[in-house]
Amino acid sequence: MIKNIDLGWALKGVLLLCILCPTVLLAQQKIITRGNQQWIQYYNQIRFGEHGILVTDGGFRMMDGFGEPSQYILRAGVVYSRHP
């Protein structure tokens, strides 16, 4: 005959170990790297009649006091309004 054994506390203990052990074992030392970046952004809107608008923007990111180009972004969109 099989006896009913209360495994609730044992399962909770195993679950707690599974959650805490990887956190403790895989913890890393925090490393802080300081940087210097500049960002230039330009926004524009051009109207086409009463209903249309062309919206554009562009950006340029530089690092190390404008010495090293880092990122570029160009975007454009068209807006149409049925009721101006």
N, CA and C of each residue as an Amber inpcrd file, in Angstrom:
protein
   252
   0.8330000  -1.1700000   0.0000000   0.0000000   0.0000000   0.0000000
   0.8840000   1.2430000   0.0000000   0.5490000   2.2090000  -0.8300000
   1.3300000   3.4390000  -0.9550000   0.8010000   4.4540000   0.0450000
   1.7480000   5.0530000   0.8070000   1.3590000   6.0540000   1.7930000
   1.3940000   7.4320000   1.1560000   0.4730000   8.2760000   1.5440000
   0.4630000   9.6570000   1.0710000   1.4760000  10.4640000   1.8780000
   2.4490000  11.0140000   1.1970000   3.4930000  11.8070000   1.8470000
   3.3010000  13.2540000   1.4270000   3.3700000  14.1860000   2.4070000
   3.2120000  15.6140000   2.1160000   4.5260000  16.1380000   1.5400000
   4.5410000  16.3680000   0.2370000   5.7370000  16.8610000  -0.4390000
   5.7060000  18.3700000  -0.6430000   4.7250000  19.0570000  -0.1000000
   4.5890000  20.4990000  -0.2950000   5.8210000  21.2660000   0.1470000
   6.3130000  20.9980000   1.3580000   7.4880000  21.7230000   1.8640000
   8.7400000  21.3430000   1.0880000   8.8640000  20.0840000   0.7190000
  10.0390000  19.6470000  -0.0340000  10.0650000  20.2980000  -1.4150000
   8.9280000  20.3620000  -2.0790000   8.8700000  20.9880000  -3.3990000
   9.1500000  22.4830000  -3.3160000   8.6450000  23.1280000  -2.2800000
   8.9200000  24.5530000  -2.1000000  10.4090000  24.7930000  -1.8610000
  11.0450000  23.9100000  -1.1030000  12.4810000  24.0420000  -0.8510000
  13.2970000  23.8560000  -2.1220000  12.9420000  22.8700000  -2.9320000
  13.6440000  22.6380000  -4.1960000  13.4350000  23.8160000  -5.1410000
  12.2210000  24.3380000  -5.1960000  11.9380000  25.4950000  -6.0400000
  12.7400000  26.7110000  -5.5870000  12.8210000  26.9320000  -4.2880000
  13.6060000  28.0470000  -3.7630000  15.0860000  27.8850000  -4.1040000
  15.6130000  26.6810000  -4.0080000  17.0130000  26.4390000  -4.3810000
  17.2480000  26.6870000  -5.8680000  16.3130000  26.2660000  -6.7050000
  16.4600000  26.4730000  -8.1500000  16.4370000  27.9510000  -8.5130000
  15.6980000  28.7380000  -7.7560000  15.6240000  30.1680000  -8.0440000
  16.8480000  30.9000000  -7.5200000  17.2880000  30.5780000  -6.3100000
  18.3750000  31.3310000  -5.6770000  19.7710000  30.9010000  -6.1120000
  19.9910000  29.6220000  -6.3420000  21.3450000  29.1510000  -6.6600000
  21.9060000  29.7270000  -7.9550000  21.1940000  29.7200000  -9.0640000
  21.7750000  30.3080000 -10.2730000  22.0730000  31.7940000 -10.1060000
  21.2630000  32.4920000  -9.3250000  21.4970000  33.9120000  -9.1100000
  22.8030000  34.1260000  -8.3620000  23.0450000  33.3290000  -7.3590000
  24.2690000  33.4730000  -6.5750000  25.4730000  32.9870000  -7.3720000
  25.3270000  31.8770000  -8.0730000  26.4570000  31.3030000  -8.7940000
  26.8430000  32.1140000 -10.0250000  25.8830000  32.7370000 -10.6850000
  26.1560000  33.4410000 -11.9260000  26.2500000  34.9560000 -11.7520000
  26.2770000  35.4230000 -10.5180000  26.3540000  36.8670000 -10.2840000
  27.6710000  37.4110000 -10.8170000  27.6120000  38.6030000 -11.4040000
  28.7980000  39.2180000 -11.9840000  29.0720000  40.5460000 -11.3100000
  30.3120000  40.9500000 -11.3990000  30.6910000  42.2400000 -10.8410000
  30.2420000  43.3450000 -11.8000000  29.7130000  44.4150000 -11.2400000
  29.2200000  45.5250000 -12.0460000  30.3970000  46.3350000 -12.5820000
  30.4080000  46.5490000 -13.9050000  31.4490000  47.3420000 -14.5580000
  30.7780000  48.5530000 -15.1900000  31.2380000  49.7360000 -14.8410000
  30.6730000  50.9770000 -15.3690000  31.6620000  51.5880000 -16.3490000
  31.1940000  51.8260000 -17.5770000  32.0100000  52.4730000 -18.5990000
  31.3850000  53.8250000 -18.9100000  32.1380000  54.8500000 -18.7280000
  31.6320000  56.1980000 -18.9860000  31.9990000  56.6080000 -20.4040000
  31.0590000  57.2730000 -21.0800000  31.2810000  57.6870000 -22.4580000
  30.8030000  59.1050000 -22.6820000  31.0980000  59.6000000 -23.8530000
  30.7470000  60.9580000 -24.2250000  30.1300000  60.9010000 -25.6170000
  28.8570000  61.3230000 -25.7450000  28.1820000  61.2980000 -27.0360000
  27.4640000  62.6190000 -27.2650000  27.3980000  63.0250000 -28.5210000
  26.6610000  64.2100000 -28.9240000  25.6570000  63.7910000 -29.9980000
  24.4950000  64.4480000 -30.0120000  23.4400000  64.1010000 -30.9430000
  22.9050000  65.3710000 -31.5650000  22.8640000  65.4060000 -32.8900000
  22.2890000  66.5300000 -33.6240000  21.0640000  65.9970000 -34.3580000
  19.9300000  66.6840000 -34.2200000  18.6750000  66.2380000 -34.8150000
  18.0430000  67.3990000 -35.5740000  17.4250000  67.1000000 -36.7230000
  16.7580000  68.1130000 -37.5390000  15.3650000  67.6120000 -37.9010000
  14.3570000  68.4580000 -37.6990000  12.9680000  68.1280000 -38.0220000
  12.4460000  69.1000000 -39.0760000  11.6010000  68.5960000 -40.0020000
  11.0980000  69.4350000 -41.0820000   9.6720000  69.0090000 -41.4440000
   8.8410000  69.9940000 -41.8220000   7.4970000  69.7320000 -42.3390000
   7.2910000  70.5710000 -43.5890000   6.8290000  69.9300000 -44.6520000
   6.5350000  70.6330000 -45.9030000   5.0700000  70.3800000 -46.2330000
   4.3030000  71.4430000 -46.3930000   2.8750000  71.3280000 -46.7130000
   2.6690000  71.2530000 -48.2240000   1.7550000  70.3660000 -48.6350000
   1.3450000  70.2370000 -50.0280000  -0.1410000  70.5410000 -50.0940000
  -0.4790000  71.7610000 -50.4430000  -1.8850000  72.1490000 -50.5010000
  -2.5000000  72.1740000 -49.1140000  -3.7960000  71.9150000 -49.0580000
  -4.5030000  71.9490000 -47.7840000  -4.4580000  70.6210000 -47.0380000
  -4.2320000  69.5320000 -47.7370000  -4.4100000  68.2220000 -47.1260000
  -3.1200000  67.4530000 -46.8510000  -2.0500000  67.7340000 -47.5460000
  -0.8700000  66.8920000 -47.4370000   0.2920000  67.5570000 -46.7190000
   1.0350000  66.7490000 -45.9810000   2.2460000  67.2070000 -45.2970000
   3.3100000  66.1220000 -45.4570000   4.5130000  66.5310000 -45.8030000
   5.6700000  65.6410000 -45.8120000   6.4830000  65.9730000 -44.5670000
   6.6600000  64.9960000 -43.6910000   7.4480000  65.2010000 -42.4750000
   8.7450000  64.4120000 -42.6110000   9.8510000  65.0520000 -42.2900000
  11.1600000  64.4040000 -42.3590000  11.9470000  64.7530000 -41.1050000
  12.8690000  63.8810000 -40.7680000  13.8390000  64.2010000 -39.7290000
  15.0970000  63.3790000 -39.9610000  16.1820000  63.9180000 -39.5050000
  17.4670000  63.2540000 -39.6410000  18.2940000  63.4880000 -38.3940000
  19.1230000  62.5310000 -38.0820000  19.9500000  62.6410000 -36.8920000
  21.3400000  62.1030000 -37.1340000  22.2660000  62.6090000 -36.3530000
  23.6720000  62.2270000 -36.4760000  24.2470000  62.1770000 -35.0700000
  24.7810000  61.0350000 -34.6720000  25.3680000  60.8720000 -33.3420000
  26.8790000  60.7030000 -33.4730000  27.5930000  61.4330000 -32.6350000
  29.0530000  61.3590000 -32.6290000  29.5450000  61.0150000 -31.2270000
  30.7230000  60.4400000 -31.1630000  31.3270000  60.0800000 -29.8800000
  32.6680000  60.7870000 -29.7420000  33.1370000  60.8460000 -28.5170000
  34.4620000  61.3850000 -28.1970000  34.6400000  62.8080000 -28.7030000
  33.7490000  63.6850000 -28.3100000  33.9080000  65.0960000 -28.6480000
  33.8820000  65.3740000 -30.1360000  32.8990000  64.8670000 -30.8500000
  32.7220000  65.0490000 -32.2930000  33.8350000  64.3890000 -33.1120000
  34.6140000  63.5060000 -32.5310000  35.7310000  62.9010000 -33.2410000
  35.3870000  61.6280000 -33.9930000  34.3950000  60.8870000 -33.5250000
  34.0970000  59.5800000 -34.1230000  32.6000000  59.4770000 -34.4430000
  32.2170000  59.3990000 -35.7310000  30.8020000  59.2200000 -36.0750000
  30.2940000  57.8760000 -35.5510000  29.0810000  57.8660000 -35.0260000
  28.5580000  56.6590000 -34.4110000  27.2950000  56.1400000 -35.0980000
  26.2710000  56.9890000 -35.2660000  25.0100000  56.5440000 -35.8540000
  24.4330000  57.6320000 -36.7460000  23.6700000  57.1830000 -37.7500000
  22.9450000  58.0870000 -38.6350000  21.5020000  57.6010000 -38.6990000
  20.5700000  58.5350000 -38.8230000  19.1750000  58.1510000 -39.0010000
  18.4900000  59.1660000 -39.9010000  17.7490000  58.6660000 -40.8710000
  16.9270000  59.4960000 -41.7570000  15.5480000  58.8630000 -41.8220000
  14.5140000  59.6870000 -41.6070000  13.1500000  59.1710000 -41.6710000
  12.2760000  60.1600000 -42.4300000  11.2580000  59.6400000 -43.0750000
  10.3020000  60.4900000 -43.7910000   8.9210000  59.8550000 -43.6750000
   7.9190000  60.7080000 -43.7140000   6.5490000  60.2190000 -43.6470000
   5.6170000  61.1860000 -44.3500000   4.4810000  60.6760000 -44.7760000
   3.4790000  61.4910000 -45.4510000   2.2260000  61.4990000 -44.5810000
   1.6780000  62.6920000 -44.3810000   0.4490000  62.8560000 -43.6080000
  -0.6170000  63.3970000 -44.5500000  -1.7820000  62.7670000 -44.5430000
  -2.9030000  63.2570000 -45.3480000  -4.1020000  63.4400000 -44.4310000
  -4.6530000  64.6190000 -44.4300000  -5.8110000  64.9300000 -43.6010000
  -7.0100000  65.2140000 -44.5000000  -8.1000000  64.5030000 -44.2840000
  -9.3010000  64.7250000 -45.0940000  -9.9940000  66.0240000 -44.7140000
  -9.8250000  66.4500000 -43.4840000 -10.4630000  67.6790000 -43.0000000
  -9.3800000  68.6140000 -42.4690000  -8.9900000  69.6110000 -43.2320000
  -7.8810000  70.4860000 -42.7990000  -8.2040000  71.3200000 -41.5800000
